Amino acid sequence: MRNGTKDRQKARVEVVIDIIKEITNKETVSEAFKDKLYAMSYDELGAFVMDLVKTRSFDENL
């Protein structure tokens, strides 16, 4: 994976984490869950965020 691609993925995951924190009022997200987010594709992250925004909740045990 090129550095640019890694940087974009990191930026995407950080945005998802910010959304999670805002919706759930959590201060932190576990490292294990962050790893799961980093393993997701662009499309998977998008679907996850759409579901998160609709349901206002998520399962850390994806």
PyMOL Python script that loads the backbone (N, CA, C, O; Angstrom):
from pymol import cmd

cmd.read_pdbstr("""\
ATOM      1  N   MET A   1       0.844  -1.166   0.000  1.00  0.00           N
ATOM      2  CA  MET A   1       0.000   0.000   0.000  1.00  0.00           C
ATOM      3  C   MET A   1       0.896   1.237   0.000  1.00  0.00           C
ATOM      4  O   MET A   1       1.845   1.335   0.778  1.00  0.00           O
ATOM      5  N   ARG A   2       0.580   2.165  -0.875  1.00  0.00           N
ATOM      6  CA  ARG A   2       1.364   3.398  -0.940  1.00  0.00           C
ATOM      7  C   ARG A   2       1.106   4.277   0.273  1.00  0.00           C
ATOM      8  O   ARG A   2       0.065   4.171   0.921  1.00  0.00           O
ATOM      9  N   ASN A   3       2.068   5.147   0.571  1.00  0.00           N
ATOM     10  CA  ASN A   3       1.916   6.043   1.721  1.00  0.00           C
ATOM     11  C   ASN A   3       0.675   6.906   1.603  1.00  0.00           C
ATOM     12  O   ASN A   3      -0.039   7.103   2.587  1.00  0.00           O
ATOM     13  N   GLY A   4       0.406   7.428   0.402  1.00  0.00           N
ATOM     14  CA  GLY A   4      -0.784   8.252   0.202  1.00  0.00           C
ATOM     15  C   GLY A   4      -2.043   7.496   0.546  1.00  0.00           C
ATOM     16  O   GLY A   4      -2.959   8.055   1.150  1.00  0.00           O
ATOM     17  N   THR A   5      -2.101   6.245   0.173  1.00  0.00           N
ATOM     18  CA  THR A   5      -3.268   5.422   0.463  1.00  0.00           C
ATOM     19  C   THR A   5      -3.378   5.175   1.959  1.00  0.00           C
ATOM     20  O   THR A   5      -4.475   5.216   2.516  1.00  0.00           O
ATOM     21  N   LYS A   6      -2.257   4.920   2.609  1.00  0.00           N
ATOM     22  CA  LYS A   6      -2.259   4.721   4.062  1.00  0.00           C
ATOM     23  C   LYS A   6      -2.714   5.987   4.771  1.00  0.00           C
ATOM     24  O   LYS A   6      -3.479   5.923   5.733  1.00  0.00           O
ATOM     25  N   ASP A   7      -2.249   7.131   4.299  1.00  0.00           N
ATOM     26  CA  ASP A   7      -2.627   8.402   4.908  1.00  0.00           C
ATOM     27  C   ASP A   7      -4.117   8.671   4.736  1.00  0.00           C
ATOM     28  O   ASP A   7      -4.777   9.145   5.660  1.00  0.00           O
ATOM     29  N   ARG A   8      -4.641   8.370   3.560  1.00  0.00           N
ATOM     30  CA  ARG A   8      -6.081   8.572   3.325  1.00  0.00           C
ATOM     31  C   ARG A   8      -6.903   7.652   4.212  1.00  0.00           C
ATOM     32  O   ARG A   8      -7.909   8.072   4.783  1.00  0.00           O
ATOM     33  N   GLN A   9      -6.477   6.389   4.331  1.00  0.00           N
ATOM     34  CA  GLN A   9      -7.202   5.443   5.177  1.00  0.00           C
ATOM     35  C   GLN A   9      -7.176   5.905   6.630  1.00  0.00           C
ATOM     36  O   GLN A   9      -8.188   5.829   7.326  1.00  0.00           O
ATOM     37  N   LYS A  10      -6.030   6.379   7.084  1.00  0.00           N
ATOM     38  CA  LYS A  10      -5.921   6.876   8.458  1.00  0.00           C
ATOM     39  C   LYS A  10      -6.862   8.056   8.674  1.00  0.00           C
ATOM     40  O   LYS A  10      -7.536   8.133   9.702  1.00  0.00           O
ATOM     41  N   ALA A  11      -6.910   8.967   7.720  1.00  0.00           N
ATOM     42  CA  ALA A  11      -7.791  10.130   7.830  1.00  0.00           C
ATOM     43  C   ALA A  11      -9.257   9.700   7.866  1.00  0.00           C
ATOM     44  O   ALA A  11     -10.048  10.244   8.637  1.00  0.00           O
ATOM     45  N   ARG A  12      -9.614   8.735   7.041  1.00  0.00           N
ATOM     46  CA  ARG A  12     -10.994   8.239   7.029  1.00  0.00           C
ATOM     47  C   ARG A  12     -11.362   7.628   8.372  1.00  0.00           C
ATOM     48  O   ARG A  12     -12.430   7.908   8.917  1.00  0.00           O
ATOM     49  N   VAL A  13     -10.477   6.791   8.904  1.00  0.00           N
ATOM     50  CA  VAL A  13     -10.750   6.123  10.177  1.00  0.00           C
ATOM     51  C   VAL A  13     -10.852   7.158  11.302  1.00  0.00           C
ATOM     52  O   VAL A  13     -11.701   7.028  12.184  1.00  0.00           O
ATOM     53  N   GLU A  14     -10.009   8.165  11.279  1.00  0.00           N
ATOM     54  CA  GLU A  14     -10.069   9.205  12.314  1.00  0.00           C
ATOM     55  C   GLU A  14     -11.398   9.947  12.265  1.00  0.00           C
ATOM     56  O   GLU A  14     -11.943  10.306  13.309  1.00  0.00           O
ATOM     57  N   VAL A  15     -11.927  10.181  11.064  1.00  0.00           N
ATOM     58  CA  VAL A  15     -13.234  10.825  10.937  1.00  0.00           C
ATOM     59  C   VAL A  15     -14.317   9.918  11.511  1.00  0.00           C
ATOM     60  O   VAL A  15     -15.203  10.382  12.229  1.00  0.00           O
ATOM     61  N   VAL A  16     -14.246   8.622  11.197  1.00  0.00           N
ATOM     62  CA  VAL A  16     -15.220   7.667  11.727  1.00  0.00           C
ATOM     63  C   VAL A  16     -15.158   7.646  13.257  1.00  0.00           C
ATOM     64  O   VAL A  16     -16.196   7.623  13.918  1.00  0.00           O
ATOM     65  N   ILE A  17     -13.969   7.654  13.811  1.00  0.00           N
ATOM     66  CA  ILE A  17     -13.809   7.666  15.271  1.00  0.00           C
ATOM     67  C   ILE A  17     -14.417   8.936  15.862  1.00  0.00           C
ATOM     68  O   ILE A  17     -15.077   8.879  16.899  1.00  0.00           O
ATOM     69  N   ASP A  18     -14.205  10.068  15.218  1.00  0.00           N
ATOM     70  CA  ASP A  18     -14.807  11.318  15.696  1.00  0.00           C
ATOM     71  C   ASP A  18     -16.333  11.241  15.671  1.00  0.00           C
ATOM     72  O   ASP A  18     -16.996  11.726  16.588  1.00  0.00           O
ATOM     73  N   ILE A  19     -16.884  10.640  14.637  1.00  0.00           N
ATOM     74  CA  ILE A  19     -18.334  10.477  14.543  1.00  0.00           C
ATOM     75  C   ILE A  19     -18.831   9.573  15.665  1.00  0.00           C
ATOM     76  O   ILE A  19     -19.836   9.870  16.310  1.00  0.00           O
ATOM     77  N   ILE A  20     -18.124   8.471  15.893  1.00  0.00           N
ATOM     78  CA  ILE A  20     -18.495   7.557  16.982  1.00  0.00           C
ATOM     79  C   ILE A  20     -18.501   8.289  18.312  1.00  0.00           C
ATOM     80  O   ILE A  20     -19.453   8.168  19.083  1.00  0.00           O
ATOM     81  N   LYS A  21     -17.450   9.044  18.587  1.00  0.00           N
ATOM     82  CA  LYS A  21     -17.350   9.773  19.849  1.00  0.00           C
ATOM     83  C   LYS A  21     -18.486  10.783  19.991  1.00  0.00           C
ATOM     84  O   LYS A  21     -19.058  10.931  21.071  1.00  0.00           O
ATOM     85  N   GLU A  22     -18.806  11.465  18.922  1.00  0.00           N
ATOM     86  CA  GLU A  22     -19.871  12.473  18.960  1.00  0.00           C
ATOM     87  C   GLU A  22     -21.228  11.839  19.214  1.00  0.00           C
ATOM     88  O   GLU A  22     -21.997  12.335  20.037  1.00  0.00           O
ATOM     89  N   ILE A  23     -21.526  10.773  18.534  1.00  0.00           N
ATOM     90  CA  ILE A  23     -22.834  10.127  18.653  1.00  0.00           C
ATOM     91  C   ILE A  23     -22.999   9.413  19.989  1.00  0.00           C
ATOM     92  O   ILE A  23     -24.070   9.459  20.594  1.00  0.00           O
ATOM     93  N   THR A  24     -21.945   8.756  20.447  1.00  0.00           N
ATOM     94  CA  THR A  24     -22.065   7.941  21.662  1.00  0.00           C
ATOM     95  C   THR A  24     -21.635   8.672  22.928  1.00  0.00           C
ATOM     96  O   THR A  24     -21.788   8.143  24.029  1.00  0.00           O
ATOM     97  N   ASN A  25     -21.107   9.864  22.787  1.00  0.00           N
ATOM     98  CA  ASN A  25     -20.586  10.637  23.927  1.00  0.00           C
ATOM     99  C   ASN A  25     -19.475   9.889  24.657  1.00  0.00           C
ATOM    100  O   ASN A  25     -19.290  10.069  25.861  1.00  0.00           O
ATOM    101  N   LYS A  26     -18.737   9.054  23.933  1.00  0.00           N
ATOM    102  CA  LYS A  26     -17.583   8.362  24.507  1.00  0.00           C
ATOM    103  C   LYS A  26     -16.345   9.221  24.283  1.00  0.00           C
ATOM    104  O   LYS A  26     -16.226   9.914  23.273  1.00  0.00           O
ATOM    105  N   GLU A  27     -15.443   9.163  25.228  1.00  0.00           N
ATOM    106  CA  GLU A  27     -14.194   9.907  25.106  1.00  0.00           C
ATOM    107  C   GLU A  27     -13.161   9.139  24.291  1.00  0.00           C
ATOM    108  O   GLU A  27     -12.327   9.737  23.611  1.00  0.00           O
ATOM    109  N   THR A  28     -13.220   7.816  24.361  1.00  0.00           N
ATOM    110  CA  THR A  28     -12.232   6.993  23.677  1.00  0.00           C
ATOM    111  C   THR A  28     -12.900   5.824  22.967  1.00  0.00           C
ATOM    112  O   THR A  28     -14.038   5.454  23.254  1.00  0.00           O
ATOM    113  N   VAL A  29     -12.152   5.263  22.039  1.00  0.00           N
ATOM    114  CA  VAL A  29     -12.540   4.042  21.337  1.00  0.00           C
ATOM    115  C   VAL A  29     -11.388   3.063  21.551  1.00  0.00           C
ATOM    116  O   VAL A  29     -10.223   3.445  21.447  1.00  0.00           O
ATOM    117  N   SER A  30     -11.701   1.825  21.843  1.00  0.00           N
ATOM    118  CA  SER A  30     -10.652   0.849  22.157  1.00  0.00           C
ATOM    119  C   SER A  30      -9.704   0.642  20.971  1.00  0.00           C
ATOM    120  O   SER A  30     -10.088   0.795  19.811  1.00  0.00           O
ATOM    121  N   GLU A  31      -8.483   0.298  21.289  1.00  0.00           N
ATOM    122  CA  GLU A  31      -7.488   0.030  20.249  1.00  0.00           C
ATOM    123  C   GLU A  31      -7.908  -1.147  19.374  1.00  0.00           C
ATOM    124  O   GLU A  31      -7.679  -1.135  18.165  1.00  0.00           O
ATOM    125  N   ALA A  32      -8.518  -2.155  19.976  1.00  0.00           N
ATOM    126  CA  ALA A  32      -8.973  -3.316  19.212  1.00  0.00           C
ATOM    127  C   ALA A  32     -10.024  -2.899  18.187  1.00  0.00           C
ATOM    128  O   ALA A  32     -10.018  -3.382  17.055  1.00  0.00           O
ATOM    129  N   PHE A  33     -10.920  -2.007  18.583  1.00  0.00           N
ATOM    130  CA  PHE A  33     -11.944  -1.541  17.651  1.00  0.00           C
ATOM    131  C   PHE A  33     -11.323  -0.671  16.564  1.00  0.00           C
ATOM    132  O   PHE A  33     -11.722  -0.753  15.402  1.00  0.00           O
ATOM    133  N   LYS A  34     -10.356   0.158  16.929  1.00  0.00           N
ATOM    134  CA  LYS A  34      -9.655   0.966  15.919  1.00  0.00           C
ATOM    135  C   LYS A  34      -9.001   0.066  14.883  1.00  0.00           C
ATOM    136  O   LYS A  34      -9.039   0.362  13.689  1.00  0.00           O
ATOM    137  N   ASP A  35      -8.404  -1.027  15.331  1.00  0.00           N
ATOM    138  CA  ASP A  35      -7.780  -1.975  14.401  1.00  0.00           C
ATOM    139  C   ASP A  35      -8.802  -2.546  13.431  1.00  0.00           C
ATOM    140  O   ASP A  35      -8.515  -2.732  12.248  1.00  0.00           O
ATOM    141  N   LYS A  36     -10.005  -2.823  13.945  1.00  0.00           N
ATOM    142  CA  LYS A  36     -11.075  -3.334  13.073  1.00  0.00           C
ATOM    143  C   LYS A  36     -11.471  -2.289  12.043  1.00  0.00           C
ATOM    144  O   LYS A  36     -11.730  -2.617  10.886  1.00  0.00           O
ATOM    145  N   LEU A  37     -11.517  -1.027  12.465  1.00  0.00           N
ATOM    146  CA  LEU A  37     -11.845   0.038  11.521  1.00  0.00           C
ATOM    147  C   LEU A  37     -10.773   0.169  10.449  1.00  0.00           C
ATOM    148  O   LEU A  37     -11.089   0.342   9.272  1.00  0.00           O
ATOM    149  N   TYR A  38      -9.510   0.087  10.847  1.00  0.00           N
ATOM    150  CA  TYR A  38      -8.415   0.187   9.874  1.00  0.00           C
ATOM    151  C   TYR A  38      -8.434  -0.958   8.869  1.00  0.00           C
ATOM    152  O   TYR A  38      -7.968  -0.806   7.740  1.00  0.00           O
ATOM    153  N   ALA A  39      -8.973  -2.104   9.281  1.00  0.00           N
ATOM    154  CA  ALA A  39      -9.032  -3.264   8.385  1.00  0.00           C
ATOM    155  C   ALA A  39     -10.175  -3.159   7.373  1.00  0.00           C
ATOM    156  O   ALA A  39     -10.212  -3.905   6.394  1.00  0.00           O
ATOM    157  N   MET A  40     -11.101  -2.237   7.611  1.00  0.00           N
ATOM    158  CA  MET A  40     -12.251  -2.090   6.717  1.00  0.00           C
ATOM    159  C   MET A  40     -11.863  -1.374   5.432  1.00  0.00           C
ATOM    160  O   MET A  40     -10.953  -0.546   5.416  1.00  0.00           O
ATOM    161  N   SER A  41     -12.561  -1.703   4.368  1.00  0.00           N
ATOM    162  CA  SER A  41     -12.371  -1.014   3.093  1.00  0.00           C
ATOM    163  C   SER A  41     -13.103   0.325   3.137  1.00  0.00           C
ATOM    164  O   SER A  41     -13.855   0.612   4.068  1.00  0.00           O
ATOM    165  N   TYR A  42     -12.870   1.118   2.130  1.00  0.00           N
ATOM    166  CA  TYR A  42     -13.545   2.409   1.999  1.00  0.00           C
ATOM    167  C   TYR A  42     -15.061   2.214   2.019  1.00  0.00           C
ATOM    168  O   TYR A  42     -15.771   2.933   2.723  1.00  0.00           O
ATOM    169  N   ASP A  43     -15.552   1.255   1.257  1.00  0.00           N
ATOM    170  CA  ASP A  43     -16.989   0.982   1.184  1.00  0.00           C
ATOM    171  C   ASP A  43     -17.535   0.479   2.517  1.00  0.00           C
ATOM    172  O   ASP A  43     -18.629   0.869   2.925  1.00  0.00           O
ATOM    173  N   GLU A  44     -16.785  -0.378   3.194  1.00  0.00           N
ATOM    174  CA  GLU A  44     -17.218  -0.889   4.494  1.00  0.00           C
ATOM    175  C   GLU A  44     -17.305   0.230   5.530  1.00  0.00           C
ATOM    176  O   GLU A  44     -18.245   0.279   6.324  1.00  0.00           O
ATOM    177  N   LEU A  45     -16.318   1.129   5.516  1.00  0.00           N
ATOM    178  CA  LEU A  45     -16.353   2.266   6.445  1.00  0.00           C
ATOM    179  C   LEU A  45     -17.570   3.139   6.167  1.00  0.00           C
ATOM    180  O   LEU A  45     -18.235   3.599   7.095  1.00  0.00           O
ATOM    181  N   GLY A  46     -17.855   3.364   4.904  1.00  0.00           N
ATOM    182  CA  GLY A  46     -19.013   4.172   4.528  1.00  0.00           C
ATOM    183  C   GLY A  46     -20.308   3.549   5.008  1.00  0.00           C
ATOM    184  O   GLY A  46     -21.162   4.237   5.567  1.00  0.00           O
ATOM    185  N   ALA A  47     -20.461   2.245   4.793  1.00  0.00           N
ATOM    186  CA  ALA A  47     -21.664   1.540   5.226  1.00  0.00           C
ATOM    187  C   ALA A  47     -21.778   1.566   6.756  1.00  0.00           C
ATOM    188  O   ALA A  47     -22.872   1.732   7.296  1.00  0.00           O
ATOM    189  N   PHE A  48     -20.653   1.400   7.443  1.00  0.00           N
ATOM    190  CA  PHE A  48     -20.644   1.435   8.907  1.00  0.00           C
ATOM    191  C   PHE A  48     -21.124   2.795   9.407  1.00  0.00           C
ATOM    192  O   PHE A  48     -21.958   2.867  10.309  1.00  0.00           O
ATOM    193  N   VAL A  49     -20.601   3.864   8.827  1.00  0.00           N
ATOM    194  CA  VAL A  49     -20.976   5.213   9.263  1.00  0.00           C
ATOM    195  C   VAL A  49     -22.450   5.481   8.966  1.00  0.00           C
ATOM    196  O   VAL A  49     -23.146   6.068   9.795  1.00  0.00           O
ATOM    197  N   MET A  50     -22.931   5.068   7.813  1.00  0.00           N
ATOM    198  CA  MET A  50     -24.339   5.278   7.481  1.00  0.00           C
ATOM    199  C   MET A  50     -25.232   4.565   8.499  1.00  0.00           C
ATOM    200  O   MET A  50     -26.225   5.127   8.960  1.00  0.00           O
ATOM    201  N   ASP A  51     -24.880   3.341   8.842  1.00  0.00           N
ATOM    202  CA  ASP A  51     -25.652   2.588   9.834  1.00  0.00           C
ATOM    203  C   ASP A  51     -25.555   3.258  11.205  1.00  0.00           C
ATOM    204  O   ASP A  51     -26.549   3.356  11.924  1.00  0.00           O
ATOM    205  N   LEU A  52     -24.372   3.710  11.558  1.00  0.00           N
ATOM    206  CA  LEU A  52     -24.159   4.390  12.838  1.00  0.00           C
ATOM    207  C   LEU A  52     -25.026   5.638  12.945  1.00  0.00           C
ATOM    208  O   LEU A  52     -25.643   5.881  13.982  1.00  0.00           O
ATOM    209  N   VAL A  53     -25.074   6.418  11.894  1.00  0.00           N
ATOM    210  CA  VAL A  53     -25.855   7.653  11.907  1.00  0.00           C
ATOM    211  C   VAL A  53     -27.348   7.344  11.975  1.00  0.00           C
ATOM    212  O   VAL A  53     -28.102   8.053  12.640  1.00  0.00           O
ATOM    213  N   LYS A  54     -27.768   6.295  11.292  1.00  0.00           N
ATOM    214  CA  LYS A  54     -29.194   5.928  11.309  1.00  0.00           C
ATOM    215  C   LYS A  54     -29.625   5.376  12.664  1.00  0.00           C
ATOM    216  O   LYS A  54     -30.677   5.751  13.180  1.00  0.00           O
ATOM    217  N   THR A  55     -28.819   4.489  13.241  1.00  0.00           N
ATOM    218  CA  THR A  55     -29.222   3.799  14.473  1.00  0.00           C
ATOM    219  C   THR A  55     -28.754   4.507  15.743  1.00  0.00           C
ATOM    220  O   THR A  55     -29.285   4.268  16.828  1.00  0.00           O
ATOM    221  N   ARG A  56     -27.755   5.381  15.598  1.00  0.00           N
ATOM    222  CA  ARG A  56     -27.168   6.099  16.730  1.00  0.00           C
ATOM    223  C   ARG A  56     -26.508   5.163  17.734  1.00  0.00           C
ATOM    224  O   ARG A  56     -26.355   5.512  18.904  1.00  0.00           O
ATOM    225  N   SER A  57     -26.110   3.957  17.272  1.00  0.00           N
ATOM    226  CA  SER A  57     -25.415   3.007  18.125  1.00  0.00           C
ATOM    227  C   SER A  57     -24.549   2.102  17.241  1.00  0.00           C
ATOM    228  O   SER A  57     -24.694   2.075  16.018  1.00  0.00           O
ATOM    229  N   PHE A  58     -23.644   1.360  17.895  1.00  0.00           N
ATOM    230  CA  PHE A  58     -22.802   0.428  17.155  1.00  0.00           C
ATOM    231  C   PHE A  58     -22.348  -0.694  18.079  1.00  0.00           C
ATOM    232  O   PHE A  58     -22.417  -0.586  19.303  1.00  0.00           O
ATOM    233  N   ASP A  59     -21.888  -1.761  17.464  1.00  0.00           N
ATOM    234  CA  ASP A  59     -21.402  -2.924  18.201  1.00  0.00           C
ATOM    235  C   ASP A  59     -19.889  -2.963  18.070  1.00  0.00           C
ATOM    236  O   ASP A  59     -19.371  -3.115  16.964  1.00  0.00           O
ATOM    237  N   GLU A  60     -19.174  -2.827  19.177  1.00  0.00           N
ATOM    238  CA  GLU A  60     -17.703  -2.855  19.123  1.00  0.00           C
ATOM    239  C   GLU A  60     -17.173  -4.230  18.784  1.00  0.00           C
ATOM    240  O   GLU A  60     -15.976  -4.381  18.539  1.00  0.00           O
ATOM    241  N   ASN A  61     -18.018  -5.225  18.762  1.00  0.00           N
ATOM    242  CA  ASN A  61     -17.587  -6.586  18.460  1.00  0.00           C
ATOM    243  C   ASN A  61     -17.880  -6.953  17.011  1.00  0.00           C
ATOM    244  O   ASN A  61     -18.300  -8.075  16.726  1.00  0.00           O
ATOM    245  N   LEU A  62     -17.665  -6.027  16.112  1.00  0.00           N
ATOM    246  CA  LEU A  62     -17.947  -6.252  14.685  1.00  0.00           C
ATOM    247  C   LEU A  62     -17.458  -7.596  14.202  1.00  0.00           C
ATOM    248  O   LEU A  62     -17.622  -7.928  13.028  1.00  0.00           O
TER     249      LEU A  62
END
""", "prot")
cmd.dss("prot")
cmd.show_as("cartoon", "prot")
cmd.util.cbc("prot")
cmd.orient("prot")
